[in-house]
Amino acid sequence: METAIFSRVDRSPLGQWWWTVDRTTLFAFLSLAVIGVLMVATASPPVAERIGLDSFYFLTRHLIFIVPSVAVMVGVSVLSPRWLWRLSSLAFPAIILALIAVLIFGAEIKGARRWLPIAGMSVQPSEFLKPIFALVAAWFLARTKKHGNLKAAAVAMALYAVCVALLMMQPDFGMTFVLTAIWCVQVFLAGLPLRYVFGLLLALAVGVMIVYASFDHVQSRIDRFLNPDSGDNYQVEQSLEAFRAGGILGAGPGQGSVKLRLPDAHADFTFAVLGEEMGVIAVVCVIGLFLFVILRSLARLMEDDDIFCVLGAGGLLSMLGLQAFVHMGSALNVLPAKGMTLPFISYGGSSTLAIGFTMGAILCLTRRKTR
């Protein structure tokens, strides 16, 4: 006979959380976290040794971040939607100030300022901006939807413009693209006139063309994607070779050889290491986990009449899906190469903590409403 952790009549916060949270999605998130630890353990030692660090340097740091990230995920999922909004509204101004501080105090790396030195660590504020903006924008759009308050929509649009301006000043085109995708999805879900969505898409297309014409490294990436003979595609070629070497069942954990030649095997090309060592079956399983989380969460949202929950979770799910798609697409040469981590699986500090918050917010917004 199955014994429940909490009784159904338990009215404590943890008891109510246990019976209202989507425990299957929670298990899927924890599974991704475990897979991430395994992949960083096997992919990072060659990278660490190549740059003269201890073999388990990146794994140790990943564990330092993954533990609080899981704690953040569970802690945020316990909150009510109203408290989640309050937390986000307090965090948003702090992140805006951090983005401004990056432009002033951040070190320039490869022509961009994205990292802020804090207490001996490097923090990337833009990673936290994505989920926090999705929740803040959802709140204002929800007020527009429920009360016809167009001023709230104007505030949300102004906040989006400020965020894009700060990201472009770094510059960080990847984050700008993800933020714009979140905004487009939320505007669509809010039922605002389609001309707003088409206007945003048109602005995005114009922006891409301007960026392509203005920045040589962006132009180079796109040109090499469209015409591989136009430049160096070393990382992408090695990534594709890793998938070919892995085959159906893979070479086995820790047995990959192509990863030894991948400069960012532990971060931007973790998916390629997964393909080489675990094979196509594991690749399909990981893709299936992401699809399962997105589709199951959307199904729960269809039963929810709280427009803030629908808009907030919709924006977060679009962010999660797009980030996973960009990482996987870059590794498979379906998209131009873009340094973007695979949520909960790639090595990262700021990105790991931010994705923990994102997944906790999704669990919070998709909880069953207590009667």
Buried (B, 14 or more C-beta within 10 A) or exposed (E): EEEEEEEEEBEEEEBBBBBBBBEEBBEBBBBBBEBBBBBBBBBBBBBBEEEEEEEBBBBEBBEEBBEEBBEBBBBBBBBEBEEBBEBBEEBBEEBBEBBEBBEEEBEEEEEBBBBBEEEEEBBBBBBBBBBBBBBBBBBBBBBBBEEEBEEBBEBBBEBBEEBBEBBBBBBBBBBBBBBBBBBBBBBBBBEBEEEBBEEBEEEBEEBBEEBBEEBEEBEBBBBBBEEEEEEEBEBBBBBBBBBEBBEEEBBEEEEBEBBEBBBBBBBBBBBBBBBBBBBBEBBEEBBEBBEBBBEBBBEBBEEBEBBBBBBBBBBBBBBBBBBBBBBBBBBBBEBBBBBBBBBBBBBBBBBBBBBBBBBBBBBBBBBEEEE
